[in-house]
Amino acid sequence: MRLPSITAIALVATLGAGIAHAESPKLKQKDTYKVGFAQTESNNPWRIAETRSMQEVAKSCGWNLVYTDAGGSAAKQVADVESMIAQKVDLIVLAPREEKPLIPAVMKAKKAGIPVILIDRNVDQKLAGAGKDYVTFIGSDFIDQGRRAGEWLVKATGGKGKIVELEGTTGSSPANNRKKGFDDLVAKHAGMKVVASQSGDFARDKGRQVMQTLLQAHPDVTAVYAHNDEMAIGAIAALEAAGKKPGQDVIVVSIDGTRDALTAIAAGKMGATVQSSPFFGPVTCDTARKFAKGDQIPAWVKVEDKFYDKSNAQASMADGY
């Protein structure tokens, strides 16, 4: 008989440990809180802006912020959360790197009686649920972001194109859902085809490297859809190095709304980007305060996102980061 893996046993044990609580732990009302913020990484403008937003709101919200950076490692992020539990923080704000690996961390916090708010990325809903295992998820509709990028590309190309898709971090909720939203939309148009799809891990240089490789296999590509602006900027560099003109020979569409992306749109090198706001500090503070008061918190506190193309990119530079 085949025995389950140690990882599977650990996960099942951790999940089982949290069953004693029928719902997420409560947060007492008081003037100041010790709040843990477990960031996944700080290798791009989006993450830096998110961290700054959390740090800036800490004073006005009465938070003594315990900040950690997992450096792109899910295992390190789990250890970071465990450290926060040991420090007996009042609340943990977690930006989970991936959907499944962070489940044990959420469950350990629950067992310790510490509420968790997830921001910008979610965990696997089949393994942990809002209101039961954690307070809520604050974030964008990633499927809708992908759909909006796809709709714009269909209009821009007249429904015809050979597309390279640069995916985000494998196993993360934005990568999974931005892909689904875009791919499902494009599949409805016979003249459009995703000829290659590969992860660039949400990183600029990785996006450049992947695009460089895919261009060799698909020199006739006419469009690029990147799951974030950093990879899109990297793809633009790869296209230019290959002698192609981004915005003319190859249309580029992306997600995030960084200043570099807005600049690229204004310069005609990128077609459009769907905003994915990194400014979670104020909404997280507001949500935590309502939760402490005993208000009913929805399972998903949805963030509304703007859309940028050549019609408004230049005028919207102040929105960038």
KEKE-3310 file (N, C-alpha, C; in steps of 0.2 Angstrom, whole numbers, plus 5000, padded with zeros to 4 digits):
npx = (5004:5003:5010:5004:5012:5025:5022:5008:5003:5006:4999:4986:4985:4987:4976:4966:4968:4963:4949:4943:4938:4924:4923:4932:4945:4941:4944:4949:4942:4953:4965:4977:4986:4996:5002:5005:5013:5014:5024:5026:5037:5049:5052:5048:5040:5026:5025:5033:5025:5014:5019:5023:5011:5005:5014:5012:4999:5000:5002:4991:4982:4984:4993:5006:5018:5023:5034:5038:5047:5046:5054:5051:5048:5038:5039:5047:5038:5028:5036:5038:5025:5023:5033:5027:5016:5022:5026:5015:5006:4991:4984:4985:4991:4991:4999:4997:5009:5007:4993:4990:5002:5002:4991:4993:4999:4989:4980:4987:4988:4975:4972:4980:4972:4972:4967:4966:4969:4968:4977:4977:4981:4973:4970:4968:4951:4945:4951:4952:4942:4934:4928:4928:4940:4949:4948:4944:4945:4954:4954:4957:4947:4953:4950:4941:4950:4959:4949:4945:4957:4958:4947:4950:4961:4955:4947:4957:4964:4955:4950:4959:4974:4990:4995:5007:5007:5012:5014:5010:5017:5018:5004:4999:4985:4982:4989:4983:4969:4970:4974:4964:4953:4957:4960:4948:4940:4947:4946:4933:4934:4938:4948:4959:4973:4982:4998:5008:5012:5019:5027:5033:5035:5031:5041:5052:5065:5064:5053:5057:5067:5060:5051:5061:5065:5053:5050:5059:5054:5042:5041:5032:5023:5010:5004:5006:5001:5003:5004:5007:5013:5027:5033:5028:5035:5048:5045:5044:5057:5063:5057:5061:5075:5075:5072:5059:5045:5037:5020:5017:5022:5020:5007:5005:4998:4993:4993:4991:4996:5007:5019:5029:5022:5012:5019:5025:5013:5009:5020:5017:5022:5016:4999:4988:4984:4977:4972:4978:4976:4988:4987:4983:4983:4974:4961:4963:4965:4952:4944:4949:4945:4931:4929:4934:4924:4914:4906:4898:4909:4911:4915:4923:4931:4930:4941:4940:4945:4954:4956:4968:4973:4979:4971:4970:4982:4993:4987:4985:4996:4999:4993:5001:5015)
npy = (4994:5011:5024:5040:5056:5065:5078:5079:5072:5081:5093:5088:5085:5098:5105:5097:5101:5114:5112:5113:5126:5134:5146:5160:5166:5180:5198:5208:5224:5238:5251:5250:5239:5224:5220:5208:5208:5199:5199:5193:5195:5208:5212:5220:5235:5235:5227:5234:5246:5241:5237:5249:5256:5248:5251:5265:5266:5261:5269:5278:5269:5263:5253:5242:5237:5222:5217:5206:5199:5187:5184:5178:5165:5152:5143:5150:5160:5154:5151:5164:5168:5158:5163:5175:5171:5165:5177:5182:5191:5202:5202:5195:5200:5194:5191:5179:5169:5158:5147:5135:5131:5140:5137:5129:5138:5148:5140:5137:5149:5151:5141:5146:5156:5168:5180:5181:5191:5190:5198:5204:5191:5175:5160:5142:5139:5127:5122:5130:5143:5159:5168:5157:5150:5161:5179:5187:5189:5202:5210:5211:5206:5194:5186:5194:5204:5198:5195:5208:5212:5203:5207:5220:5217:5209:5219:5228:5220:5216:5204:5194:5185:5179:5174:5176:5171:5177:5170:5173:5169:5152:5143:5153:5163:5175:5172:5160:5164:5176:5170:5161:5170:5177:5167:5160:5170:5173:5161:5161:5167:5163:5167:5170:5164:5157:5154:5150:5148:5153:5153:5168:5172:5184:5193:5205:5203:5189:5188:5194:5185:5173:5178:5180:5168:5161:5169:5164:5152:5156:5166:5173:5179:5190:5197:5200:5194:5199:5193:5203:5220:5221:5209:5212:5224:5218:5209:5218:5223:5212:5210:5222:5219:5209:5215:5219:5230:5235:5238:5240:5230:5220:5219:5223:5219:5221:5219:5228:5242:5251:5264:5263:5256:5264:5274:5267:5265:5278:5281:5272:5259:5250:5243:5243:5242:5234:5240:5235:5237:5241:5247:5243:5247:5257:5251:5239:5242:5248:5237:5229:5236:5237:5223:5221:5228:5220:5219:5212:5204:5203:5189:5192:5206:5217:5225:5238:5241:5252:5256:5257:5265:5272:5283:5288:5286:5295:5306:5300:5297:5300:5290:5280:5269)
npz = (5000:4996:5005:5011:5007:5018:5018:5014:5025:5035:5031:5032:5046:5051:5045:5052:5065:5066:5066:5078:5080:5075:5068:5062:5073:5085:5086:5098:5104:5105:5108:5103:5092:5090:5075:5062:5047:5033:5020:5003:4994:4988:4975:4965:4958:4962:4973:4982:4983:4989:5002:5007:5008:5018:5029:5030:5034:5047:5058:5059:5061:5073:5074:5079:5069:5064:5052:5039:5026:5013:5003:4991:4994:4998:5008:5017:5020:5027:5038:5043:5047:5057:5066:5069:5076:5087:5093:5097:5091:5088:5076:5060:5044:5029:5013:5003:4995:4987:4983:4989:4998:5009:5017:5029:5037:5039:5046:5057:5063:5066:5075:5086:5089:5083:5072:5054:5040:5023:5009:4993:4987:4986:4996:4993:4991:4993:5003:5014:5021:5020:5035:5042:5043:5041:5041:5030:5012:5004:4989:4971:4957:4949:4938:4931:4928:4919:4909:4905:4899:4889:4881:4877:4869:4859:4852:4848:4839:4830:4832:4828:4830:4835:4850:4863:4880:4895:4910:4928:4944:4947:4953:4961:4965:4957:4945:4941:4940:4932:4920:4917:4915:4904:4894:4893:4887:4875:4869:4863:4851:4836:4827:4835:4844:4858:4856:4864:4881:4896:4912:4919:4932:4937:4936:4929:4922:4921:4913:4902:4898:4895:4885:4875:4872:4868:4857:4848:4845:4840:4829:4822:4831:4836:4846:4864:4880:4896:4913:4922:4924:4925:4919:4906:4903:4902:4891:4881:4880:4875:4863:4856:4856:4847:4835:4833:4833:4847:4850:4837:4827:4836:4848:4865:4880:4897:4915:4930:4931:4934:4935:4925:4915:4912:4906:4895:4888:4885:4876:4866:4865:4873:4873:4883:4900:4914:4929:4945:4960:4972:4985:4999:5012:5019:5017:5023:5036:5039:5037:5047:5059:5058:5060:5073:5080:5078:5067:5053:5041:5024:5014:5004:5001:4989:4978:4967:4951:4939:4921:4909:4894:4878:4878:4891:4898:4899:4906:4918:4925:4939:4945:4944:4951)
capx = (5000:5007:5009:5004:5019:5025:5019:5001:5001:5007:4993:4980:4985:4986:4969:4962:4969:4959:4942:4939:4935:4919:4924:4938:4945:4939:4948:4946:4943:4957:4968:4983:4987:5002:4999:5010:5011:5019:5024:5029:5043:5049:5056:5045:5036:5019:5026:5035:5020:5009:5022:5023:5004:5004:5018:5010:4993:5001:5002:4985:4977:4986:4996:5013:5018:5029:5035:5042:5048:5048:5059:5048:5048:5032:5042:5049:5032:5025:5040:5037:5019:5024:5036:5022:5011:5026:5027:5008:5002:4984:4981:4990:4989:4995:4999:5000:5013:5004:4986:4990:5007:5001:4986:4995:5001:4983:4977:4991:4986:4968:4973:4982:4967:4974:4963:4970:4966:4972:4976:4980:4981:4969:4972:4963:4945:4943:4955:4951:4936:4933:4924:4929:4947:4952:4942:4941:4950:4954:4958:4954:4944:4958:4947:4939:4956:4961:4944:4946:4963:4956:4942:4953:4965:4950:4945:4963:4967:4950:4948:4964:4981:4994:4997:5011:5005:5017:5010:5013:5020:5014:5001:4996:4978:4982:4991:4978:4963:4971:4975:4957:4949:4959:4960:4941:4937:4950:4943:4927:4936:4941:4954:4964:4976:4987:5002:5013:5010:5024:5028:5039:5036:5029:5047:5054:5070:5062:5048:5062:5071:5055:5049:5066:5065:5047:5051:5063:5049:5036:5043:5026:5018:5007:5002:5008:4997:5007:5000:5009:5017:5035:5034:5026:5041:5053:5044:5045:5064:5065:5054:5065:5081:5074:5071:5052:5042:5031:5014:5016:5023:5017:5003:5006:4993:4995:4989:4994:4995:5013:5021:5032:5017:5008:5024:5025:5007:5010:5025:5015:5025:5011:4993:4984:4985:4971:4975:4977:4979:4992:4986:4979:4983:4968:4955:4964:4963:4945:4941:4950:4942:4924:4929:4934:4918:4909:4902:4899:4913:4910:4920:4928:4931:4932:4944:4938:4951:4954:4959:4972:4975:4981:4966:4970:4988:4997:4984:4984:5003:4999:4990:5006:5019)
capy = (5000:5017:5029:5047:5060:5069:5085:5078:5071:5088:5097:5085:5086:5105:5106:5095:5105:5120:5111:5115:5133:5134:5152:5163:5170:5187:5203:5213:5231:5242:5257:5248:5232:5221:5217:5205:5209:5194:5200:5188:5197:5215:5213:5224:5241:5233:5224:5240:5251:5238:5237:5256:5257:5245:5254:5272:5266:5258:5274:5281:5264:5261:5247:5241:5233:5217:5216:5201:5198:5180:5184:5174:5158:5150:5140:5156:5164:5150:5152:5170:5168:5155:5168:5180:5167:5165:5184:5183:5197:5202:5201:5194:5202:5189:5191:5172:5168:5153:5146:5129:5130:5144:5134:5127:5144:5151:5135:5137:5155:5150:5137:5150:5161:5174:5181:5182:5194:5189:5203:5204:5185:5171:5153:5138:5139:5120:5120:5135:5147:5165:5168:5151:5149:5167:5184:5189:5191:5209:5210:5212:5201:5192:5183:5199:5207:5194:5195:5214:5213:5200:5211:5225:5214:5207:5225:5231:5216:5214:5197:5190:5186:5174:5177:5173:5173:5177:5169:5174:5164:5146:5141:5159:5165:5180:5169:5155:5167:5180:5165:5159:5175:5179:5161:5159:5175:5172:5155:5162:5170:5158:5170:5172:5158:5157:5149:5148:5151:5150:5157:5173:5173:5191:5197:5209:5200:5183:5189:5196:5179:5169:5181:5179:5160:5160:5172:5160:5146:5159:5173:5177:5181:5197:5200:5197:5196:5197:5194:5209:5225:5219:5205:5215:5228:5213:5207:5224:5223:5206:5211:5227:5216:5205:5219:5220:5236:5234:5242:5240:5223:5216:5222:5221:5221:5218:5220:5231:5250:5254:5270:5261:5253:5270:5277:5263:5266:5284:5280:5268:5253:5245:5245:5244:5239:5234:5242:5230:5242:5239:5251:5239:5249:5260:5246:5233:5246:5249:5231:5226:5240:5234:5216:5222:5231:5214:5220:5206:5205:5199:5184:5195:5214:5218:5231:5240:5243:5256:5253:5262:5264:5278:5288:5291:5285:5301:5310:5296:5296:5301:5284:5275:5269)
capz = (5000:4995:5010:5009:5009:5024:5017:5014:5032:5039:5029:5035:5053:5052:5044:5057:5071:5066:5066:5085:5080:5070:5064:5063:5079:5085:5087:5103:5102:5109:5105:5099:5090:5087:5068:5058:5039:5030:5013:4999:4991:4987:4970:4960:4961:4965:4980:4986:4984:4994:5008:5009:5010:5025:5034:5031:5038:5053:5064:5060:5063:5080:5073:5080:5063:5063:5045:5036:5018:5012:4997:4985:4996:5001:5015:5022:5022:5032:5044:5045:5050:5063:5070:5071:5081:5093:5096:5100:5088:5088:5070:5054:5037:5024:5006:5002:4988:4983:4986:4994:5003:5014:5021:5035:5041:5041:5051:5064:5066:5068:5081:5091:5091:5080:5066:5048:5034:5017:5005:4986:4984:4990:4996:4990:4994:4995:5009:5019:5019:5024:5040:5046:5044:5041:5042:5023:5007:5002:4983:4965:4954:4944:4932:4928:4925:4913:4904:4902:4895:4883:4878:4874:4864:4853:4849:4845:4834:4826:4833:4825:4832:4838:4856:4868:4886:4900:4916:4934:4949:4946:4959:4964:4963:4952:4939:4940:4938:4926:4914:4916:4913:4897:4890:4892:4883:4869:4866:4860:4845:4831:4824:4840:4847:4862:4853:4869:4888:4901:4918:4920:4939:4939:4936:4923:4918:4919:4907:4896:4896:4893:4879:4871:4870:4864:4850:4843:4842:4837:4827:4819:4836:4834:4853:4870:4886:4902:4919:4926:4920:4925:4913:4900:4901:4900:4885:4876:4879:4871:4856:4853:4854:4841:4829:4832:4836:4851:4848:4829:4825:4842:4853:4871:4885:4903:4921:4936:4932:4936:4931:4919:4910:4909:4902:4889:4884:4882:4871:4860:4865:4876:4871:4888:4906:4919:4936:4950:4965:4978:4990:5003:5019:5021:5017:5028:5043:5040:5038:5054:5064:5058:5062:5080:5082:5078:5061:5048:5036:5018:5012:4999:5001:4982:4976:4960:4947:4933:4915:4906:4887:4875:4879:4898:4901:4901:4911:4924:4928:4946:4948:4944:4957)
cpx = (5004:5005:5009:5011:5019:5021:5011:4999:5001:5001:4987:4979:4984:4979:4964:4962:4965:4951:4939:4936:4930:4919:4930:4939:4943:4945:4945:4947:4948:4961:4973:4983:4994:5000:5005:5008:5017:5019:5028:5035:5043:5053:5053:5041:5029:5020:5028:5030:5015:5012:5022:5016:5002:5007:5015:5003:4994:5000:4995:4980:4979:4989:5004:5015:5024:5029:5040:5042:5050:5053:5057:5048:5042:5034:5044:5043:5029:5029:5039:5030:5019:5028:5031:5017:5015:5026:5020:5005:4995:4981:4987:4987:4994:4994:5002:5003:5009:4997:4986:4995:5006:4995:4988:4997:4994:4980:4981:4989:4979:4968:4975:4978:4969:4971:4968:4966:4971:4971:4980:4980:4977:4973:4966:4957:4942:4946:4954:4946:4936:4927:4924:4936:4951:4946:4939:4947:4949:4958:4954:4951:4949:4955:4944:4944:4958:4956:4944:4952:4962:4951:4945:4957:4961:4949:4951:4965:4961:4948:4953:4971:4984:4997:5002:5008:5010:5013:5014:5016:5015:5011:4998:4990:4978:4984:4986:4972:4964:4971:4967:4953:4950:4958:4952:4938:4940:4947:4937:4928:4941:4948:4960:4966:4982:4992:5007:5011:5015:5025:5034:5039:5035:5035:5049:5059:5068:5057:5052:5065:5066:5053:5054:5066:5059:5047:5055:5059:5043:5037:5038:5021:5016:5005:5005:5003:5001:5003:5001:5013:5025:5036:5033:5032:5047:5052:5045:5052:5066:5063:5059:5072:5081:5072:5064:5050:5036:5026:5013:5016:5019:5013:5004:5001:4994:4991:4994:4993:5001:5015:5025:5028:5014:5013:5025:5019:5007:5015:5023:5018:5020:5004:4988:4986:4979:4974:4973:4980:4983:4991:4981:4979:4977:4962:4956:4963:4956:4942:4942:4946:4934:4924:4929:4928:4912:4904:4903:4903:4912:4916:4925:4926:4934:4935:4942:4944:4950:4957:4962:4974:4978:4977:4967:4977:4992:4994:4984:4991:5003:4996:4995:5010:5025)
cpy = (5006:5022:5036:5051:5063:5075:5084:5076:5077:5092:5095:5086:5094:5107:5103:5098:5111:5119:5113:5122:5133:5140:5155:5167:5177:5191:5208:5220:5235:5247:5255:5241:5230:5217:5214:5206:5204:5195:5194:5189:5205:5216:5217:5230:5240:5231:5230:5245:5248:5238:5244:5258:5254:5249:5261:5272:5264:5263:5276:5275:5261:5254:5247:5236:5228:5215:5210:5201:5191:5179:5179:5167:5157:5147:5145:5160:5160:5151:5159:5171:5164:5159:5173:5177:5167:5172:5186:5190:5196:5200:5199:5196:5198:5190:5184:5172:5163:5150:5140:5129:5135:5142:5132:5133:5147:5146:5136:5144:5154:5146:5141:5155:5168:5175:5183:5186:5193:5195:5201:5197:5180:5164:5149:5137:5132:5118:5124:5140:5153:5165:5162:5150:5156:5172:5185:5189:5198:5209:5211:5206:5199:5189:5189:5203:5204:5195:5202:5215:5209:5204:5216:5223:5212:5213:5228:5227:5214:5207:5192:5191:5180:5177:5173:5176:5172:5176:5171:5168:5158:5144:5147:5160:5170:5176:5164:5159:5172:5176:5163:5164:5177:5173:5160:5164:5174:5166:5156:5165:5166:5161:5172:5165:5160:5152:5147:5152:5148:5155:5162:5175:5180:5195:5199:5205:5193:5183:5191:5189:5174:5171:5180:5172:5159:5163:5168:5154:5149:5166:5177:5179:5189:5200:5196:5199:5194:5198:5199:5214:5223:5215:5208:5220:5224:5211:5212:5224:5218:5207:5216:5224:5211:5209:5221:5227:5235:5240:5243:5233:5218:5220:5219:5224:5217:5220:5223:5239:5253:5260:5268:5259:5259:5274:5274:5264:5273:5285:5276:5261:5247:5247:5247:5240:5239:5235:5236:5234:5239:5242:5248:5242:5252:5255:5241:5236:5246:5243:5228:5230:5238:5227:5216:5224:5225:5215:5213:5208:5201:5194:5187:5202:5216:5225:5232:5243:5247:5252:5259:5260:5271:5284:5292:5290:5291:5305:5306:5294:5296:5294:5279:5274:5265)
cpz = (5000:5001:5008:5011:5015:5023:5017:5021:5036:5038:5032:5042:5055:5051:5050:5064:5072:5066:5073:5084:5074:5066:5066:5070:5079:5087:5092:5101:5107:5105:5100:5098:5088:5081:5064:5051:5036:5022:5009:4996:4990:4981:4964:4963:4964:4972:4985:4988:4989:5001:5011:5011:5017:5030:5035:5035:5045:5059:5065:5062:5070:5079:5075:5075:5064:5056:5043:5029:5017:5006:4992:4987:5000:5008:5020:5024:5027:5039:5047:5049:5057:5068:5073:5077:5087:5096:5098:5097:5088:5082:5065:5048:5033:5017:5004:4995:4984:4986:4991:4999:5009:5019:5028:5040:5043:5046:5057:5067:5069:5075:5087:5093:5088:5073:5060:5043:5028:5012:4998:4983:4989:4991:4993:4994:4996:5001:5015:5017:5023:5029:5044:5048:5044:5040:5035:5018:5004:4995:4977:4962:4948:4938:4928:4924:4919:4907:4901:4898:4888:4878:4874:4868:4858:4849:4845:4839:4829:4826:4830:4828:4835:4844:4860:4875:4891:4907:4922:4938:4948:4953:4963:4961:4958:4945:4937:4936:4932:4919:4912:4912:4905:4892:4888:4887:4876:4865:4862:4853:4841:4828:4829:4843:4852:4860:4858:4876:4893:4906:4917:4927:4941:4939:4929:4919:4916:4913:4901:4893:4892:4886:4873:4868:4866:4858:4845:4840:4839:4835:4824:4824:4834:4841:4859:4876:4892:4908:4924:4922:4919:4919:4906:4898:4899:4893:4879:4875:4874:4864:4853:4851:4848:4835:4828:4835:4840:4850:4841:4827:4830:4847:4860:4876:4891:4909:4927:4937:4935:4932:4925:4913:4907:4904:4895:4885:4881:4876:4865:4860:4869:4874:4877:4894:4911:4926:4940:4956:4971:4985:4995:5011:5022:5022:5022:5035:5044:5041:5045:5060:5064:5061:5070:5083:5082:5072:5057:5042:5030:5017:5008:4999:4994:4981:4968:4957:4941:4927:4911:4899:4885:4877:4886:4901:4904:4906:4918:4927:4936:4949:4948:4950:4955)
residu = (MET:ARG:LEU:PRO:SER:ILE:THR:ALA:ILE:ALA:LEU:VAL:ALA:THR:LEU:GLY:ALA:GLY:ILE:ALA:HIS:ALA:GLU:SER:PRO:LYS:LEU:LYS:GLN:LYS:ASP:THR:TYR:LYS:VAL:GLY:PHE:ALA:GLN:THR:GLU:SER:ASN:ASN:PRO:TRP:ARG:ILE:ALA:GLU:THR:ARG:SER:MET:GLN:GLU:VAL:ALA:LYS:SER:CYS:GLY:TRP:ASN:LEU:VAL:TYR:THR:ASP:ALA:GLY:GLY:SER:ALA:ALA:LYS:GLN:VAL:ALA:ASP:VAL:GLU:SER:MET:ILE:ALA:GLN:LYS:VAL:ASP:LEU:ILE:VAL:LEU:ALA:PRO:ARG:GLU:GLU:LYS:PRO:LEU:ILE:PRO:ALA:VAL:MET:LYS:ALA:LYS:LYS:ALA:GLY:ILE:PRO:VAL:ILE:LEU:ILE:ASP:ARG:ASN:VAL:ASP:GLN:LYS:LEU:ALA:GLY:ALA:GLY:LYS:ASP:TYR:VAL:THR:PHE:ILE:GLY:SER:ASP:PHE:ILE:ASP:GLN:GLY:ARG:ARG:ALA:GLY:GLU:TRP:LEU:VAL:LYS:ALA:THR:GLY:GLY:LYS:GLY:LYS:ILE:VAL:GLU:LEU:GLU:GLY:THR:THR:GLY:SER:SER:PRO:ALA:ASN:ASN:ARG:LYS:LYS:GLY:PHE:ASP:ASP:LEU:VAL:ALA:LYS:HIS:ALA:GLY:MET:LYS:VAL:VAL:ALA:SER:GLN:SER:GLY:ASP:PHE:ALA:ARG:ASP:LYS:GLY:ARG:GLN:VAL:MET:GLN:THR:LEU:LEU:GLN:ALA:HIS:PRO:ASP:VAL:THR:ALA:VAL:TYR:ALA:HIS:ASN:ASP:GLU:MET:ALA:ILE:GLY:ALA:ILE:ALA:ALA:LEU:GLU:ALA:ALA:GLY:LYS:LYS:PRO:GLY:GLN:ASP:VAL:ILE:VAL:VAL:SER:ILE:ASP:GLY:THR:ARG:ASP:ALA:LEU:THR:ALA:ILE:ALA:ALA:GLY:LYS:MET:GLY:ALA:THR:VAL:GLN:SER:SER:PRO:PHE:PHE:GLY:PRO:VAL:THR:CYS:ASP:THR:ALA:ARG:LYS:PHE:ALA:LYS:GLY:ASP:GLN:ILE:PRO:ALA:TRP:VAL:LYS:VAL:GLU:ASP:LYS:PHE:TYR:ASP:LYS:SER:ASN:ALA:GLN:ALA:SER:MET:ALA:ASP:GLY:TYR)
# end
